Amino acid sequence: MNSAPHAAFVRTPVLALVMVALFSLSACKPQSGPTGDGKPGGKPSAPGGGMPPPEVDVINVAPRNVPRTLEAPGRLQAVRTAEVRARVEGVLERRGYTEGSEVKAGQALFHIDARSLAANVEAAKASLARTQAQKLIAGQNLERMQALVAGNAISKQEFDQAMAAKAQANADVAAAQAALSKAEIDLAYATVTAPISGRIGRALVTEGALVGKGEATPLASIEQYDPIWVNFSQSSADFLNLREAMRSGKSKASQAPVKLVLENGREYPLPGKLLFNDLAVDPATGSVGLRAEFPNPDRILLPGQFVTVRLPVALAENVIVVPQRAVQVSPQGQAVLLVGKDGMVMPQPVKTGGLSGPDWIIAEGLRGGEQVIVNGVQKARPGTPVKPVLLK
C-alpha cells in the first residue's frame, strides 16, 4: 500500500494551521507608516482629531436703567388730504403735472376749456355797463325832480317814483357787479390749482372728458405726509397706568421719543412724538385711541401702511435686558442659553417682565455677570462646548 498520499493529506492541515498562527502574530506587532511611529513597541496616534467647538455670539449681562416700552399696532395717516375737483363745467383740455410728483399750493394742475366762461365774463361786463348807464339817467332825473318839487311843479308822487327808480338803478348795478365777479371766478376755476402742498396721485379723468356737469367732478387727490401721523390704541388699563406714571413723574412719555417698526421688521430711524388724540374709551373695544407724529422727509412712510409703535411708558431701574432673539419659548416656559466658565452650554429658565425697545426685560433668572448666547443658538446644545465671541 502506498503511504505518500496519506502523508501529504496529514501535512496540508498542519501547514495551514501554522500559517494562520504566523498571520495572527504579525497582526499584533506595531506597524510603521502614516498611522504609527515606526518604532517597535510604539503606540498608534488618534486618527484625525475632533471638530473644533462652534462659535457663538454672547453678551455679558449687567443691571442697568432702561425705559419700559409698550408695543401697539398702528396705521399711518396723512396729516392733510385734499381732493382736487372741477368747479365749473367744461371739457378738460390738458393735465399740467406729473402723476405721483410733489406739487405746491396754487400750482396749476388741470386746464378746462375757458372760451364759454370768458364769453360769460364779457356778457357780465356789458350788463354792468348797461345798468351803470341806467343808474346815471335815474340820478339825473332825480336831481331835476328835486328842483321841480320845491316849486310844486310836480306832485309828491312823481318825486317818490324818481327816488325809487334811482334806488332800483343802484341795485341793478350791484347785481351786475356781483354777476361779473362770479363770471370772473368761474373763469379762474377753468385753471384747476392745488389746494394744498403735497404728493398728488394719478389723474381720475383724461383729456377730452366733460367735467363739472351738475357736480364737482373729482380729478385727483393730494396727500401731505411730511410729517405723518400714526393712529394706534391702548387698553384703558394701560392708558390709566401711563397717565398715573406721567403725573407722578416716573414717565416722560409725552416728551420721550416714540419709535416705529416697519412691516419688514426694521426700526424707522427718525423718532416721533406722542399726541393724545382721543381721550374717550371706545365702548366696543375698551381701548383709547392715540396718535403720534413722525417726520417723513424721504417719504418712506406712506398713508395706509401698518406699523408697530413702541411707546415708552416708564423707567425700569436696575434691571437686566437681553435681545428678544436670545429668549427661547417652549411649553415648559422661557429660557436662555448660557456659556459657563468651562465653555459648556447650559440652559437657564427666565421670566420676562415687559419690553424695552427690541429687548426683553428679565424679571427672574439672571442676576448679572452671565454670558448669554445671542447668535448661534441653533449650534449650541446644552452640555456641549462652544467658543464664545463677545459682542460689542
BATORMAR-519977 format. One record per residue (C-alpha): residue number from 1; x negated, y negated, z negated. Coordinates in steps of 0.02 Angstrom, whole numbers, plus 50000, padded with zeros to 5 digits. Each point is the difference from the previous one (the first is absolute). Last residue first. Example, Ala and Ser with C-alpha at 12.3 -4.5 7.8 and 13.67 -1.06 7.14 Angstrom:
BEGIN
n;xx;yy;zz
2;49316;50053;49643
1;50069;50172;49967
//
This chain:
BEGIN
n;xx;yy;zz
392;50979;45256;48932
391;50045;50184;50017
390;49889;50123;49908
389;49955;50156;50098
388;50029;50160;49901
387;49921;50164;50063
386;50119;50142;49963
385;49994;50162;49899
384;50151;50116;49988
383;50110;50030;49847
382;50150;49905;50067
381;49992;49985;50189
380;49934;49843;50083
379;50005;50002;50191
378;50182;49941;50011
377;49963;49864;49873
376;49870;49925;50117
375;50036;49820;49956
374;50047;49932;49828
373;49921;50121;49877
372;50003;49926;49825
371;49839;49984;49900
370;50048;49971;49819
369;49935;49853;49897
368;50171;49943;49943
367;50137;50077;49893
366;50097;50100;50128
365;50152;50113;49975
364;50143;49881;49959
363;50067;49834;50066
362;49898;49995;50160
361;50047;49848;50105
360;50010;50056;50180
359;49916;49898;50135
358;50060;49916;50161
357;50058;49842;49909
356;50003;50039;49815
355;50132;50133;49986
354;50093;50081;49857
353;49957;50106;49849
352;49925;50158;50071
351;49977;50158;49899
350;49844;50106;50013
349;49947;50184;50004
348;49812;50023;50029
347;49933;50126;50125
346;49817;50054;49993
345;49868;49994;50135
344;49822;50051;49951
343;49852;49883;50012
342;49933;50050;49828
341;50047;49829;49930
340;50178;50030;50056
339;50080;49939;50161
338;50184;49964;49973
337;50153;50044;50103
336;50162;49908;49963
335;50167;50066;49941
334;50188;49968;50007
333;50132;50127;49950
332;50022;50190;50002
331;50109;49991;50156
330;49853;49915;50086
329;49938;49822;50024
328;49819;49958;50031
327;49932;49829;49952
326;49843;49943;50091
325;50099;49938;50151
324;50086;49870;49889
323;49836;49918;49958
322;49954;50002;49815
321;50040;49878;49861
320;49953;50003;49817
319;50080;49878;49877
318;49936;49866;49882
317;50139;49874;50034
316;50143;50015;50123
315;50052;49826;50058
314;50181;49982;50057
313;50117;49998;50151
312;49889;49992;50153
311;50109;50035;50154
310;49941;50116;50136
309;50124;49987;50144
308;50015;50143;50124
307;50044;49960;50181
306;50141;50026;50125
305;49990;49890;50154
304;50153;49899;50052
303;49908;49837;50031
302;49820;50028;50054
301;49843;49991;49894
300;49839;49994;50101
299;50043;49826;50065
298;49818;49944;49980
297;50045;49854;49885
296;50122;50099;49893
295;49999;49926;49826
294;50109;50100;49879
293;50158;49955;49904
292;50085;50112;49873
291;50185;50030;49972
290;50100;50088;49866
289;50170;50085;49994
288;50049;50072;49832
287;50056;50180;49984
286;50150;50091;49928
285;50039;50076;50170
284;50185;49961;50029
283;50014;49865;49866
282;49857;49900;50079
281;49924;49904;49856
280;49996;49812;50026
279;49833;49910;49992
278;49982;49989;50189
277;49844;49919;50072
276;49864;49995;49870
275;49851;49959;50109
274;49838;50095;49971
273;49840;49947;50086
272;49900;50086;50134
271;49825;50069;50020
270;49911;50014;50169
269;49910;50163;50046
268;50155;50108;50030
267;49963;50169;49922
266;49991;50147;50117
265;50121;50147;49988
264;50054;49998;50183
263;50168;49924;49952
262;49916;49850;49921
261;49962;49975;49815
260;50029;49824;49933
259;49925;49920;49846
258;50074;49865;49889
257;49880;49873;49928
256;50025;49949;49818
255;50089;49834;49969
254;50180;50063;49978
253;49933;50164;49933
252;49902;49918;49860
251;50042;50132;49872
250;49960;50013;49815
249;50055;49820;49971
248;50150;50047;49894
247;50121;49923;50125
246;49916;50091;50145
245;50005;50167;49910
244;50185;49975;49961
243;50037;49959;50182
242;49906;50153;50060
241;50086;50114;49876
240;50168;49931;50056
239;49955;50034;50182
238;49946;50176;49961
237;50168;50032;49915
236;50099;49916;50142
235;49917;50114;50126
234;49893;49908;50123
233;50035;49943;50177
232;49909;49948;50157
231;50002;49860;50128
230;49839;49953;50087
229;49985;49824;50069
228;49884;49934;50135
227;49886;49848;50009
226;49976;49992;50145
225;50153;50091;50060
224;50101;49875;50102
223;50117;50092;50115
222;50071;49933;50162
221;50145;50078;50094
220;50049;49996;50183
219;50138;49942;50120
218;50159;50015;49897
217;50149;49926;50097
216;50088;49861;49906
215;50178;50038;50053
214;50133;49952;50130
213;49882;50022;50146
212;49833;49951;49920
211;49896;50101;50121
210;50016;50051;50182
209;49853;50110;50046
208;49882;49948;50140
207;49842;50028;49900
206;50015;50143;49877
205;50084;50016;49832
204;49947;50071;49830
203;49821;49936;50015
202;49876;50100;49897
201;49941;49939;49832
200;49936;49834;49938
199;49866;49982;49868
198;50014;49848;49888
197;50039;49815;49997
196;50181;49949;49979
195;50146;49939;50107
194;49910;50044;50163
193;50067;49900;50147
192;50135;50032;50130
191;49989;49869;50139
190;50180;49984;50062
189;50036;49945;49822
188;49932;49827;50045
187;50138;49983;50131
186;50128;50050;49870
185;49931;49866;49883
184;50011;49870;50141
183;50180;50050;50035
182;50041;49988;49815
181;49922;49827;49987
180;50096;49942;50154
179;50163;50063;49928
178;49962;49908;49837
177;49966;49839;50096
176;50162;50022;50096
175;50096;50024;49838
174;49921;49842;49925
173;50042;49901;50157
172;50179;50061;49998
171;50016;49950;49817
170;49940;49824;50037
169;50123;49987;50145
168;50142;50055;49888
167;49952;49867;49873
166;50003;49867;50137
165;50167;50063;50063
164;50070;49993;49823
163;49943;49819;49982
162;50082;49955;50166
161;50161;50085;49944
160;50000;49900;49840
159;49983;49838;50098
158;50147;50048;50109
157;50104;50034;49846
156;49958;49833;49922
155;50076;49915;50149
154;49908;49894;50122
153;49978;49812;50022
152;50018;49973;49812
151;49851;49884;50005
150;49894;50115;49890
149;50069;50149;50094
148;49925;49934;50159
147;49823;49981;49935
146;50001;50172;49921
145;50074;50075;50157
144;49854;49937;50101
143;49876;50084;49882
142;50099;50161;50003
141;50000;50005;50189
140;49811;49983;50003
139;49979;50142;49877
138;50116;50114;50098
137;49903;49963;50159
136;49834;50043;49916
135;50071;50159;49926
134;50062;50053;50170
133;49825;49975;50068
132;49928;50104;49857
131;50127;50133;50036
130;49945;50011;50181
129;49814;50002;49956
128;50030;50142;49876
127;50093;50100;50130
126;49857;49977;50122
125;49874;50058;49870
124;50106;50152;49961
123;50008;50044;50185
122;49810;49985;50012
121;49978;50114;49850
120;50123;50127;50071
119;49899;50002;50161
118;49844;50042;49899
117;50093;50145;49923
116;50054;50062;50171
115;49819;49995;50059
114;49925;50075;49843
113;49968;50181;50052
112;49939;50077;49837
111;49816;50003;49948
110;49937;50118;49865
109;49863;49993;49868
108;49948;49818;49982
107;49898;49976;49839
106;50089;49902;49864
105;49934;50108;49858
104;49842;50088;50058
103;49989;50168;50085
102;49891;50153;49968
101;50011;50135;50132
100;50103;50160;50011
99;50079;49954;50166
98;49903;49866;50092
97;50090;49833;50012
96;50091;49888;50125
95;50143;50107;50061
94;50086;49943;50159
93;50162;49944;50083
92;50134;50057;49881
91;50166;49955;50080
90;50110;49884;49900
89;50107;49975;49848
88;49930;49907;49851
87;49938;50054;49829
86;49891;50145;50059
85;49934;50091;49849
84;49830;50031;49917
83;50028;50099;49841
82;49898;49951;49848
81;49914;50102;49865
80;49902;49928;49855
79;49899;50086;49863
78;49995;50161;50100
77;50038;50156;49900
76;49893;50147;49948
75;50075;50150;49912
74;49956;50068;49830
73;49964;50162;49908
72;49947;49976;49818
71;49837;50032;49910
70;49972;49941;49822
69;49835;49940;49935
68;49902;50000;49837
67;49855;49880;50007
66;49834;50071;49939
65;49896;49986;49841
64;49861;50127;49982
63;49962;50174;49930
62;49863;50098;50090
61;49999;50128;50141
60;49841;50053;50087
59;50047;50031;50181
58;49969;50153;50107
57;49975;50043;50183
56;49971;50184;50033
55;49852;50090;50079
54;50009;50188;50023
53;49880;50115;49904
52;49858;50070;50107
51;50035;50167;50086
50;49911;50152;49926
49;49826;50075;50046
48;49940;50082;50163
47;49958;50179;49944
46;49934;50007;49822
45;49816;50054;49996
44;49939;50182;49999
43;49891;50055;49851
42;49816;50045;50024
41;49935;50178;49956
40;49876;50002;50141
39;49983;49829;50077
38;50081;49944;50163
37;50110;49871;49913
36;50160;50072;50066
35;50150;49946;50105
34;49908;49930;50151
33;49873;50142;50001
32;49932;50123;49875
31;50101;50141;49928
30;49996;50067;49822
29;50005;50192;49992
28;50167;50087;49963
27;50040;50028;50184
26;49834;50092;50024
25;50044;50122;49862
24;50170;50037;50076
23;49923;50030;50172
22;49872;50121;49926
21;50136;50100;49912
20;50106;50011;50159
19;49848;50061;50099
18;49962;50135;49872
17;50179;50063;50004
16;49995;50013;50188
15;49838;50098;49996
14;50075;50125;49878
13;50153;50019;50111
12;49888;50044;50151
11;49877;50115;49911
10;50129;50137;49964
9;50065;50013;50178
8;49824;50002;50069
7;49959;50146;49885
6;50154;50095;50059
5;49957;49972;50181
4;49824;50070;49972
3;50053;50157;49903
2;50011;50124;50151
1;50068;50170;49952
//
